[in-house]
Amino acid sequence: MIKSFTRSLALVPMLAGVAPVALAADIDVTITNLTHGNHFTPLLVTAHDANTHLFQGGMAASASLRLMAECGDFSLLSTDLGGADGDTIENPAAGLLAPGASTTTMLMTAGGNTQLSLVAMVLPTNDGFVGVDSLTLPTTAGHYTYYLNAYDAGTEANDELLPGTMCAPGVAGIPGAPNMDAGTGGTGVAMADTNTSVHIHRGVLGDTNSTGGISDLDSTVHRWQNPVAKLEITVK
C-alpha cells in the first residue's frame, strides 16, 4: 500500500532521534514555488551523507552560500559537492522557477547518502533563499510532502534596492526583478542585519511607490511570508 505523509519542516523534524537507514533507491523530488510574484533562481538539489551541509541555520554563511544567496549562482556549492551526478542535480527547471510552477527531478541515491538538501535564491531579494538542510530521506515507499521556509543568509542588508550593476557578493542591492516589475528611487528598507548568521527570512516589505518610497519592490507583487515552497518526495 502506498502511504501519503505531510510534514512542515518549520515545525516537525522528521524521524528525530532515529538513526538513518542506508539507501539504495531512486526517488522523485518535486519543488513548487508557492509565492505570488517571486521567482526561484536555478535550484541545486543533492542527496548526501550526514556530514555534509550546504548551509546550517545559526551558522555564518560560507562564501559558496553567499554567492548563491546574493546572486543566485550555485557553482561554488556544486563544486563543494563534487559536481553534478546522480546524487547532485543542477538546475532541474532549466532556468528560473516561476510563481506557481513546479519542477521534478530524480535522485539516484546510494548507500550512505541518507540526507536531502536543496537551495535556490528567492528573486527579487537581497540575500534570501529557499532551502532544506539535511532532511533525512524517507525509506518507506510513499509520497511525502513538506513546506519550506525561506532563509536570510545574513550577508547583506535587506534594503530592497536595485543597484543597477552586475551582481557580486558584497555589492549591495538586488540583482533584478525577472518580470521587470520593480521600481526605482527607493531610500532603503533596512540597515545591515544584526543577525549575521543564516536565519529565517522576515519576508519582503515593499511599497506602492514605483519611483520612490523606501523600497524598489512592489508590495502588491513581491511581498511574501513563509512558507515559500512545497517539497514532495516520492519513494518508489
N, C-alpha and C positions, 0 to 999 in steps of 0.2 A: 504494500500500500504506500502511495506517495503522500507524504505529510507536508503541511504548509505551516510555516512559523513566521511570526512578525516580531521584530525587536527594534527598540530605539537605542542607538549607540550612546546617546547622551544620558540614558537612564539605566540601561540594563547591560552590563558586560556579560558576554556570552561565555558559558562554561567556566565561570570564575572559580579558580582554585582546583580545576581539573587538569591533569597533565595531558598535553596534546597527543593525539594518536598519529603515527606516521601515515602519510597518504601516498597513494599511487593511483591517481584518478584524474579524469578530465572534468572540469567544472565550467559552467557558463556564468559569466558575470555581466550584469546589465546595470548601467548607470543612467538615471533620468534626472534632468535639470528641472527642479521644481520652482525656480524663480519666475517672476513675471516678465522682467526685461533685462536680465543679465545673462551673459554667455560664460561658459567654461572654456578655458584655453585647452589645447590638446592634453589629453589625460595620459598619465603614466600609471599602469596597473601591474602589480607584481605579487607573486607568491614567493615566500622566503622563509628562512628559519627564524627561530625565536630570538636570535642575537642581532638581527638586522632591523634598522629603523630608517624610514625616510624623514621622519620628524618625531618629536615627543613633546606633548603638552607640558608646560612648565620648564622647558629647557630652551636655551638660546638657539635660534635658527642657525644651521650651518650655512656656509657660503653657497652650497648647492641648492639648499632650500630657498635661500634668499633670492637667487636668480629666478627660480620658478615662481615664487610668491609675488615678486615685484614686476617681472617681465613675461611670465608665462613660458619660460624656457626650461624644460626638464632635462636638458642634455647632460648637465653635470650629475644630476641624480641618477640618470640612466647609466652613466659611466661608472658611478659608485657601485651600481648593481652588477656590472659586467656586461651591460648592453642588452639589446633586445634578444629574446629567445622564447622558448615555450613557456617559461615562467615569468617573463617580463614583457609586457605588451605596450608598445608606444603608439599613441595617437589612434585608438580604435575607431574614433568617429571621423577620421580623415579630415581634421580641422576643428573649428570651434563647435561646441555643443550648445545649440540654441535653446532659449527658454522653451520648456515643454518637450524637448526632444530627448530621445534615448539612444544609447549605443550598447551593443552586446559584443563581447569577445570571449574567447575560450582560453583557459589556462590549462596547461598540461602539467599538473602538479606531480612532483616526485617526492619520494620519501625524505622527510626532514623539512620540506617546505610546507609547514603547517599554518603559516600566517599569511594574511592578505593585507596589503597596503595599497593606497592609491592617492594621487594628488592631482589637482589642476587649479590654476588661478581663477578666481571669480572676477570677471571683467565687465564693467569698469570698477576697480577698487585700487587702492594704493598697494597693499600687500596682503590682501585677503585670499584665502584658498580653501577649497573644499578638500577634505582629506579623511582618510582612515589610517590609523596607526596600529598595525599588528593585530588585526582581527583574527581570532582563532577560527580556521576554516571548519565548517561542519563536516562530519564524516558519514552521516546517515543520509541516504537518498531522500531528496525532497527539495522544496522551494523555500528559501529563506529571504526575508525582507528586513531591511534596516533603513533608518532615516538618519541622514548625515548632516552635521553642523559644518559651518564654515569657521576657519581659524584665522587669526591675525598673526602674521609672522613676527610682529613686534620689532620690525626693522625700519619702518618708515612711518612718519606721521600720517594720520588719516585726514589729510587736508582736503581731499576730494577735488583737487585741481588738476587740469590737464596742462602739462608743461610745454607741449608743442615741440618737443625734441625727441630724439631716439632714446628708447628706454635703456637704462643701465642701472645696476644695483647701486644705491647711494645717490642717485639723481632723483630729486623729489618730484612727485606728481604721478598721475595715472597715465598708462601707455596710450589709452584712447578708448572710445566707445564704438563697438563694432557696427552699430546701426547709425552712426553719425548723428546721434540724438542727444549729445551733450551740449552744454552751454559754454560761455566764456565769461571772464571778468570776475570770477569769484574771489573773495578775500581769504578763504580758508576756513575749514570747519574746526580743526583741532591742531594743537601743537604736538610735539613729539610725545609718543606713548610713555607713560610712567612704568608700564609693564612691558619690558623689553624681551620677555620670553614668549614662546608660542602660547597663545591663549585663545579662548573663544571670541570670535569677532562680534562686535556690538552692532554690526549692520551699517548700512549707508543712510545718512540723514537726507541729503539733497535739499533742493528748494524749487520754487516755480519761477525763478527769475533767470531767463536764458542769457542775459547779458550782464549779470551782476550777482548780488546776493553773497551768501557765504560759500556756496558750492557750485561747481560746474556740472553737477549731476542733477537730473530731473527727478524730483521726489515722486512724481506720478508714474515714472517708468522704472527707475533704478533702485528705489527703496526696497529693502528686503530684511527679513528676520529669519532666524533659524527655525527649522531645518531648511537646507537649500537643495538637497538631493536625496534620491531614493536609490539604494543599492539592493539588487536582487542577485542571489546566488542560487544556482541550480546544481545540485549534486546528482549525478546520473547513476 
